[in-house]
């Protein structure tokens, strides 16, 4: 009986891993081309919401992001204000890699975020230490950013744990002139 359970679990895990088949090359010709060092330079404002797995909006927020670069190392200093009055700060350090990928770190990111840019798209994958009701949960993020024009970027991130979807974060970014 234990062997059957193990095989069923293994097959389920393989089926879940097969669901992620997005090939970044499909965005290679999309315009405008996302230049991370250009877009995330100066101040960027963002408005967003978190929806639970049922689609209910649980939190709304806005973010002011102060962005700067020194060579291939960028700093994104984010200040969040949530609809319930709470505030949060996150400071990302981004490092452009020789292969064009980006590595991102922040105090509440477990390990490193890996970002791939292709055309107008950026896909980040990372684990975030998320505080909920006095406990901290390590949650996987599959985070997609799509540049719409020189000032607007849309973002959708799916949060999951053990392959199960927990919810989604949706954001709209606007770069200040």
C-alpha positions as CSV (number, residue, x, y, z in Angstrom):
1,X,0.0,0.0,0.0
2,X,2.8,2.4,0.8
3,X,4.4,1.8,-2.6
4,X,1.2,2.7,-4.4
5,X,0.9,5.9,-2.4
6,X,4.5,6.8,-3.3
7,X,3.9,6.2,-7.0
8,X,0.7,8.2,-7.0
9,X,2.4,11.1,-5.3
10,X,5.3,10.9,-7.7
11,X,3.0,10.9,-10.7
12,X,1.0,13.9,-9.3
13,X,4.2,15.8,-8.8
14,X,5.3,15.1,-12.3
15,X,2.0,16.2,-13.7
16,X,2.1,19.5,-11.7
17,X,5.7,20.2,-12.9
18,X,4.6,19.6,-16.5
19,X,2.1,22.5,-16.2
20,X,4.8,25.1,-16.4
21,X,5.7,25.1,-20.0
22,X,6.0,28.8,-20.9
23,X,8.9,29.3,-23.2
24,X,10.4,32.8,-22.8
25,X,11.5,32.8,-26.4
26,X,7.8,33.4,-27.4
27,X,8.2,37.0,-26.1
28,X,11.5,37.7,-27.8
29,X,10.0,39.8,-30.7
30,X,7.5,41.6,-28.5
31,X,7.9,45.4,-28.2
32,X,8.8,47.6,-26.5
33,X,11.8,45.7,-25.4
34,X,12.2,45.7,-21.6
35,X,15.5,47.2,-20.5
36,X,15.5,46.6,-16.7
37,X,18.2,49.3,-16.1
38,X,16.2,51.9,-18.0
39,X,12.7,51.1,-16.7
40,X,13.7,50.7,-13.1
41,X,15.6,54.0,-12.9
42,X,14.2,56.9,-10.9
43,X,10.8,56.5,-9.3
44,X,8.1,54.0,-10.2
45,X,4.6,54.0,-8.7
46,X,2.5,50.8,-8.5
47,X,-1.0,49.9,-7.5
48,X,-2.0,46.3,-6.7
49,X,-4.2,43.7,-5.0
50,X,-3.9,40.3,-3.6
51,X,-6.6,37.7,-4.4
52,X,-7.0,34.4,-2.5
53,X,-7.5,31.1,-4.3
54,X,-11.2,31.8,-4.6
55,X,-10.6,35.1,-6.4
56,X,-11.7,37.2,-3.5
57,X,-9.7,40.5,-3.1
58,X,-8.1,40.3,0.3
59,X,-5.8,43.3,0.2
60,X,-5.2,46.4,-1.9
61,X,-2.0,48.4,-1.8
62,X,0.1,51.0,-3.5
63,X,3.9,51.0,-3.7
64,X,6.5,53.8,-4.3
65,X,9.7,52.3,-5.7
66,X,12.9,54.4,-5.7
67,X,15.3,52.8,-8.2
68,X,19.0,53.2,-8.9
69,X,21.8,51.4,-10.6
70,X,25.6,51.3,-10.2
71,X,26.8,49.4,-13.2
72,X,25.0,46.1,-13.3
73,X,23.8,46.3,-9.7
74,X,20.4,47.8,-9.1
75,X,18.5,48.8,-5.9
76,X,14.7,48.9,-5.8
77,X,13.6,50.5,-2.5
78,X,9.9,49.7,-2.1
79,X,7.5,51.3,0.3
80,X,4.1,49.6,0.5
81,X,0.9,51.1,1.9
82,X,-2.0,48.6,2.4
83,X,-5.7,49.3,2.4
84,X,-5.9,48.2,6.1
85,X,-3.4,51.0,7.0
86,X,-0.4,48.8,7.5
87,X,3.0,49.6,5.8
88,X,5.9,47.5,4.7
89,X,9.3,48.1,3.2
90,X,11.3,45.8,0.9
91,X,14.7,46.6,-0.6
92,X,15.7,44.5,-3.6
93,X,19.2,44.2,-4.9
94,X,19.3,43.1,-8.5
95,X,22.4,41.9,-10.3
96,X,22.5,41.5,-14.1
97,X,24.3,38.3,-15.0
98,X,26.6,37.8,-18.1
99,X,23.9,35.6,-19.7
100,X,21.3,38.4,-19.4
101,X,19.4,36.9,-16.5
102,X,19.0,38.8,-13.2
103,X,19.5,37.6,-9.7
104,X,17.5,39.4,-7.0
105,X,17.8,39.3,-3.3
106,X,15.8,41.0,-0.5
107,X,15.6,40.4,3.3
108,X,12.3,38.4,3.0
109,X,13.3,36.4,-0.1
110,X,14.6,32.9,0.7
111,X,17.8,32.4,-1.3
112,X,17.8,34.2,-4.7
113,X,15.1,35.3,-7.2
114,X,16.0,34.3,-10.7
115,X,14.7,36.6,-13.5
116,X,14.7,36.1,-17.2
117,X,14.0,38.9,-19.7
118,X,12.8,38.3,-23.2
119,X,11.4,41.0,-25.4
120,X,8.8,42.9,-23.3
121,X,8.5,40.2,-20.6
122,X,10.3,39.4,-17.3
123,X,9.7,36.2,-15.4
124,X,10.9,36.0,-11.8
125,X,10.8,32.8,-9.7
126,X,11.5,33.0,-6.0
127,X,10.4,32.0,-2.5
128,X,9.1,34.7,-0.2
129,X,9.0,34.4,3.6
130,X,5.4,35.7,4.0
131,X,4.1,36.6,7.5
132,X,0.4,35.6,8.1
133,X,-1.3,35.9,11.4
134,X,1.9,35.8,13.4
135,X,3.5,32.9,11.5
136,X,5.9,33.0,8.5
137,X,5.3,30.8,5.5
138,X,7.8,30.2,2.7
139,X,5.7,30.7,-0.5
140,X,6.7,30.2,-4.1
141,X,6.2,33.1,-6.6
142,X,5.9,32.8,-10.3
143,X,6.0,36.5,-11.2
144,X,5.4,37.9,-14.7
145,X,5.9,41.5,-15.7
146,X,5.0,42.7,-19.1
147,X,6.1,46.1,-20.4
148,X,3.2,47.8,-22.2
149,X,4.9,51.1,-23.2
150,X,7.7,53.3,-21.9
151,X,5.9,54.1,-18.7
152,X,3.4,51.3,-17.9
153,X,4.1,47.7,-16.9
154,X,1.6,45.1,-15.8
155,X,2.5,42.4,-13.3
156,X,0.8,39.1,-12.3
157,X,2.3,36.8,-9.7
158,X,0.9,33.4,-8.8
159,X,1.6,32.3,-5.2
160,X,1.8,28.6,-4.4
161,X,2.9,26.1,-1.7
162,X,3.7,22.4,-2.4
163,X,2.3,23.0,-6.0
164,X,-1.1,24.3,-4.8
165,X,-2.2,27.8,-5.8
166,X,-2.7,30.1,-2.8
167,X,-3.6,33.2,-4.6
168,X,-2.5,35.9,-7.0
169,X,-1.0,39.4,-6.9
170,X,-1.8,41.8,-9.6
171,X,0.0,45.1,-10.1
172,X,0.1,48.1,-12.5
173,X,3.4,50.0,-12.6
174,X,3.8,53.6,-13.9
175,X,7.3,55.1,-14.3
176,X,7.5,58.8,-13.4
177,X,8.8,61.1,-16.0
